[in-house]
Amino acid sequence: MPINKNALIRYKVIDSCLRNNYHKWTINDLIEKCSEALYEFEGIETQISKRTIQLDIRFMRSNAGYNAPIIVYDKKYYKYEDTDFSITNSPLNKEDAKRINEAVKLLKQFNGFNYFDDIFSSILKIEQKISNENNKEFLSIDFEKTENLKGINFIENLHKAILKSQEILINYNPFVENDFPNDIYFQPYQLKEYNNRWFVLGFKKGNTAPYVLALDRIDDITQLDSHFEKKSNFNPTNYFKDTIGVTVVKRKAETIIIKLNKYYAPYILTKPLHHSQKTIKQTDSYTLISIYVKINKELISKILSIGNNAELIEPIELRKKIKNILGRSFKKY
């Protein structure tokens, strides 16, 4: 039988109680704690019956539930026999996995629609999670991930501040000294991920120029009581439109032409460098592509990462810059 919301609240409360080994929990204690939680979260004032809690414990112990090692000692006190157990760490049971699989299959039917593209990788991750519960040693999908990524703990609070147009105080620690003051009164507009790093776009209070701050350089965030009115003439998506990465420079976008050898071209054709990418010419030995972007450090880094599989054709200014960088690198070897 599907778990309803009130039952789930009770299970979590019972779990929280039994994880506290410094208190002896009677059935009446659990009734009281569950009743308090239901009143706080759902406004339910009716006292929970002893029978309900007993059935909850039976379910939590069962294979259909959480296989919780709940025992009774001294004939009246409840605890976990395994002091490290928690239902939050327990694997998915078969019934839960079945329901999630059904939901995943339903969502996958929408694959191919543009507005579902962003969630498709999440669907695959859910599938992988279910598969991993049944097979701990074999990974059918291994997603790229960075362990202990610094700054991601700020994402939730930043997202809330963006939705509420709430000003925040950021204690920022830049890579280069004097790039920004340590304490920044900030008005956040958008979170952005690039190259396995997270950034927040917004405005320093009282400043008209947008700022992009790296989350991994943030030491602390304080939510302020003040709110701000979003600039009607500023669109975060358009701000990054002509840019690879997050460094938006004060120059116009230009047409960048790159010559790819026949071996590497398929990689760039199937995974474009930028949404503006076009194929100019394709022969048996090379492919010419163009992108329309602003020249910044991320673009240069992207071109250099292709190595001898590519040649920057235009603009000449950027071609000379790439040549100088490669020349300095060559001298080091």
C-alpha positions as CSV (number, residue, x, y, z in Angstrom):
1,M,0.0,0.0,0.0
2,P,1.4,3.4,-0.9
3,I,2.8,5.4,2.1
4,N,0.8,8.6,2.7
5,K,2.3,11.8,3.9
6,N,1.2,11.6,7.5
7,A,2.6,8.0,7.8
8,L,5.9,9.2,6.4
9,I,6.1,12.0,8.9
10,R,5.5,9.4,11.7
11,Y,8.2,7.1,10.4
12,K,10.7,9.9,10.3
13,V,9.8,11.0,13.8
14,I,10.1,7.5,15.2
15,D,13.4,7.1,13.3
16,S,14.7,10.3,14.8
17,C,13.7,9.2,18.3
18,L,15.2,5.8,18.1
19,R,18.5,7.2,16.9
20,N,18.8,9.0,20.2
21,N,20.3,6.4,22.5
22,Y,20.4,8.8,25.4
23,H,16.6,8.6,26.0
24,K,14.5,5.6,26.9
25,W,11.6,5.6,24.4
26,T,8.2,4.2,25.5
27,I,5.2,3.9,23.2
28,N,3.7,6.9,24.9
29,D,6.8,9.0,24.2
30,L,6.6,8.0,20.5
31,I,2.9,8.9,20.4
32,E,3.6,12.3,21.9
33,K,6.4,13.1,19.5
34,C,4.5,12.0,16.4
35,S,1.4,14.0,17.5
36,E,3.5,17.1,18.0
37,A,5.0,16.7,14.5
38,L,1.7,16.2,12.8
39,Y,0.3,19.3,14.5
40,E,3.4,21.3,13.6
41,F,3.5,20.2,9.9
42,E,-0.1,19.4,9.1
43,G,-2.1,21.2,11.7
44,I,-3.6,17.9,12.9
45,E,-4.7,18.2,16.5
46,T,-6.1,14.7,17.1
47,Q,-4.0,12.5,19.3
48,I,-2.5,9.5,17.5
49,S,-3.6,6.1,18.8
50,K,-1.4,3.5,20.4
51,R,-2.5,1.1,17.7
52,T,-1.3,3.4,14.9
53,I,2.2,3.7,16.3
54,Q,2.3,-0.1,16.9
55,L,1.4,-0.6,13.2
56,D,4.0,1.9,12.2
57,I,6.7,0.0,14.1
58,R,5.6,-3.2,12.6
59,F,5.7,-1.7,9.1
60,M,9.2,-0.2,9.7
61,R,10.4,-3.6,10.8
62,S,9.0,-5.4,7.8
63,N,10.6,-6.2,4.4
64,A,7.9,-4.0,2.8
65,G,9.1,-1.2,5.0
66,Y,12.7,-0.5,6.1
67,N,13.8,-3.7,7.7
68,A,14.4,-1.6,10.8
69,P,16.1,-3.5,13.7
70,I,13.6,-2.1,16.3
71,I,13.7,-4.1,19.6
72,V,11.9,-3.8,22.9
73,Y,13.9,-4.0,26.1
74,D,12.9,-4.1,29.7
75,K,9.4,-4.9,28.3
76,K,8.5,-1.3,27.5
77,Y,11.4,0.6,25.9
78,Y,12.1,0.8,22.1
79,K,15.4,1.3,20.4
80,Y,17.5,0.3,17.4
81,E,19.5,-2.8,18.0
82,D,22.0,-1.4,15.4
83,T,22.8,2.0,16.8
84,D,24.1,3.2,13.4
85,F,20.8,2.4,11.6
86,S,18.5,5.0,10.1
87,I,15.7,4.7,7.6
88,T,17.3,7.5,5.7
89,N,20.3,5.2,4.9
90,S,18.2,2.2,4.1
91,P,18.2,0.9,0.5
92,L,15.1,1.1,-1.7
93,N,12.7,-1.8,-1.2
94,K,11.4,-3.7,-4.3
95,E,8.0,-2.0,-4.1
96,D,9.5,1.5,-4.0
97,A,11.9,0.6,-6.8
98,K,9.0,-0.7,-8.9
99,R,7.1,2.6,-8.5
100,I,10.1,4.7,-9.3
101,N,10.9,2.6,-12.3
102,E,7.3,3.2,-13.6
103,A,7.6,6.9,-13.1
104,V,11.0,6.9,-14.9
105,K,9.6,5.0,-17.8
106,L,6.7,7.6,-18.1
107,L,9.2,10.5,-18.1
108,K,11.4,8.8,-20.7
109,Q,8.5,8.8,-23.1
110,F,9.0,12.6,-23.4
111,N,12.7,12.3,-24.4
112,G,13.2,14.2,-27.6
113,F,11.0,17.2,-26.6
114,N,13.2,20.2,-26.1
115,Y,11.7,21.2,-22.8
116,F,12.6,17.8,-21.3
117,D,16.2,17.8,-22.4
118,D,17.5,19.2,-19.1
119,I,15.9,16.5,-17.0
120,F,16.9,13.5,-19.1
121,S,20.3,13.2,-17.4
122,S,18.4,13.3,-14.0
123,I,16.2,10.4,-15.2
124,L,19.3,8.4,-16.1
125,K,20.7,9.1,-12.6
126,I,17.5,7.8,-11.0
127,E,17.7,4.6,-13.1
128,Q,21.3,4.2,-12.1
129,K,20.5,4.6,-8.4
130,I,17.8,1.9,-8.6
131,S,20.2,-0.4,-10.5
132,N,23.0,0.2,-7.9
133,E,20.7,-0.8,-5.0
134,N,20.3,-4.2,-6.6
135,N,23.9,-4.5,-7.9
136,K,26.5,-2.8,-5.8
137,E,29.5,-3.8,-7.9
138,F,28.4,-3.1,-11.4
139,L,27.7,0.4,-12.7
140,S,25.9,0.5,-16.0
141,I,26.3,4.3,-16.2
142,D,29.1,6.2,-14.5
143,F,28.3,10.0,-14.5
144,E,31.2,12.5,-14.4
145,K,31.3,14.0,-10.9
146,T,33.6,16.0,-8.7
147,E,33.8,14.7,-5.1
148,N,33.5,17.2,-2.3
149,L,32.9,20.1,-4.7
150,K,33.4,23.3,-2.7
151,G,30.5,25.8,-2.7
152,I,27.6,23.6,-3.6
153,N,26.3,23.9,-0.1
154,F,25.4,27.5,-0.9
155,I,23.2,26.6,-3.9
156,E,19.9,26.1,-2.0
157,N,20.2,29.4,-0.2
158,L,21.2,31.3,-3.3
159,H,18.3,29.8,-5.3
160,K,15.9,30.9,-2.6
161,A,17.4,34.4,-2.6
162,I,17.0,34.6,-6.4
163,L,13.3,33.5,-6.3
164,K,12.5,36.0,-3.5
165,S,14.7,38.8,-4.9
166,Q,16.4,38.9,-1.5
167,E,19.7,40.7,-0.9
168,I,22.5,38.7,0.6
169,L,25.9,39.5,2.1
170,I,28.7,37.4,0.6
171,N,32.1,36.9,2.2
172,Y,34.2,36.4,-0.9
173,N,37.8,35.1,-1.2
174,P,39.0,35.8,-4.8
175,F,41.9,33.9,-6.4
176,V,43.5,37.3,-7.2
177,E,43.7,39.9,-4.5
178,N,41.7,43.1,-4.8
179,D,39.4,41.6,-7.5
180,F,36.5,42.1,-5.2
181,P,36.1,43.3,-1.6
182,N,35.8,40.5,0.9
183,D,32.3,41.5,1.9
184,I,29.9,42.0,-1.0
185,Y,26.3,43.1,-0.7
186,F,24.8,41.2,-3.6
187,Q,21.6,40.9,-5.6
188,P,21.6,37.4,-7.2
189,Y,19.9,36.8,-10.5
190,Q,21.0,33.4,-11.8
191,L,23.0,30.3,-10.9
192,K,25.1,28.8,-13.6
193,E,27.2,25.7,-14.0
194,Y,30.3,25.5,-16.2
195,N,33.0,23.0,-16.4
196,N,32.0,21.3,-13.1
197,R,32.0,24.6,-11.2
198,W,29.1,26.7,-10.0
199,F,28.7,30.5,-10.4
200,V,26.2,33.1,-9.4
201,L,25.3,36.1,-11.6
202,G,24.0,39.3,-10.1
203,F,24.8,42.8,-9.1
204,K,26.8,44.4,-6.4
205,K,24.4,46.6,-4.5
206,G,24.4,50.1,-6.0
207,N,26.4,49.0,-9.1
208,T,25.1,48.8,-12.6
209,A,27.7,46.3,-13.9
210,P,26.8,42.6,-13.5
211,Y,29.2,40.4,-11.5
212,V,29.8,36.6,-11.8
213,L,31.1,35.0,-8.6
214,A,32.4,31.5,-8.2
215,L,30.7,29.5,-5.5
216,D,33.9,27.8,-4.5
217,R,35.4,31.2,-3.6
218,I,32.5,32.0,-1.2
219,D,33.3,31.6,2.5
220,D,29.9,32.5,3.9
221,I,26.5,33.9,2.9
222,T,24.2,35.9,5.1
223,Q,20.5,36.3,4.2
224,L,19.4,39.9,4.6
225,D,16.0,41.3,5.4
226,S,16.0,43.7,2.5
227,H,14.8,42.9,-1.0
228,F,15.6,44.3,-4.4
229,E,13.6,45.0,-7.6
230,K,15.0,43.1,-10.6
231,K,16.1,45.2,-13.5
232,S,13.5,44.8,-16.2
233,N,16.1,45.5,-19.0
234,F,18.5,42.7,-17.8
235,N,18.1,39.2,-19.0
236,P,20.6,36.7,-17.5
237,T,20.2,34.2,-20.4
238,N,21.0,36.9,-23.0
239,Y,24.0,38.1,-20.9
240,F,25.8,34.8,-21.6
241,K,24.4,34.3,-25.1
242,D,27.5,35.2,-27.0
243,T,29.9,33.7,-24.5
244,I,31.6,30.4,-23.9
245,G,31.9,29.9,-20.1
246,V,31.2,32.7,-17.6
247,T,33.7,35.4,-18.4
248,V,31.7,38.1,-20.3
249,V,34.1,40.7,-21.7
250,K,33.3,44.2,-22.9
251,R,33.7,43.6,-26.6
252,K,31.5,42.6,-29.5
253,A,31.0,39.0,-30.5
254,E,33.1,37.9,-33.5
255,T,33.0,35.1,-36.1
256,I,35.6,32.5,-35.1
257,I,36.6,30.1,-37.8
258,I,38.3,26.8,-36.9
259,K,39.7,24.1,-39.1
260,L,39.4,20.6,-37.7
261,N,41.1,17.5,-39.0
262,K,39.0,14.6,-40.2
263,Y,39.7,12.5,-37.1
264,Y,38.6,15.1,-34.6
265,A,35.8,16.8,-36.6
266,P,33.1,14.3,-35.6
267,Y,33.6,15.1,-31.9
268,I,33.0,18.8,-32.4
269,L,30.1,18.2,-34.9
270,T,28.3,16.0,-32.4
271,K,29.1,18.2,-29.4
272,P,29.3,21.8,-30.6
273,L,31.6,24.3,-28.9
274,H,28.7,26.8,-28.8
275,H,25.0,27.0,-29.9
276,S,26.0,29.3,-32.7
277,Q,28.3,26.7,-34.3
278,K,27.9,26.2,-38.1
279,T,29.6,24.0,-40.6
280,I,31.2,26.1,-43.4
281,K,32.9,23.4,-45.4
282,Q,33.5,19.7,-45.1
283,T,36.0,17.7,-47.1
284,D,37.6,14.2,-46.9
285,S,40.5,15.7,-45.0
286,Y,39.2,18.6,-42.9
287,T,36.1,20.5,-41.7
288,L,35.7,24.2,-41.3
289,I,33.3,25.4,-38.6
290,S,32.4,28.9,-37.3
291,I,31.1,30.1,-34.0
292,Y,29.9,33.6,-33.1
293,V,31.2,34.5,-29.6
294,K,33.2,37.0,-27.6
295,I,36.9,36.3,-27.3
296,N,37.6,35.4,-23.7
297,K,39.9,33.1,-21.7
298,E,37.4,30.1,-21.8
299,L,37.3,30.3,-25.6
300,I,41.1,30.3,-25.8
301,S,41.3,27.4,-23.3
302,K,38.8,25.5,-25.4
303,I,40.8,25.9,-28.6
304,L,44.1,25.0,-26.9
305,S,42.5,21.9,-25.5
306,I,41.9,20.6,-29.0
307,G,45.6,20.7,-29.6
308,N,47.0,19.8,-33.1
309,N,43.6,18.5,-34.1
310,A,42.5,22.1,-34.9
311,E,43.8,25.3,-36.5
312,L,42.4,28.7,-35.6
313,I,41.9,30.5,-38.9
314,E,40.2,33.7,-38.0
315,P,40.3,36.3,-36.6
316,I,43.9,37.1,-37.2
317,E,44.3,38.8,-33.8
318,L,43.2,35.6,-32.0
319,R,45.4,33.4,-34.3
320,K,48.4,35.4,-33.3
321,K,47.5,35.1,-29.6
322,I,47.2,31.4,-29.9
323,K,50.5,31.2,-31.7
324,N,52.3,33.2,-29.0
325,I,50.8,31.0,-26.2
326,L,51.9,27.8,-28.0
327,G,55.3,29.3,-28.6
328,R,55.8,30.0,-24.9
329,S,54.6,26.5,-24.1
330,F,57.0,25.0,-26.6
331,K,60.0,26.7,-25.0
332,K,59.2,25.0,-21.7
333,Y,59.7,21.6,-23.3
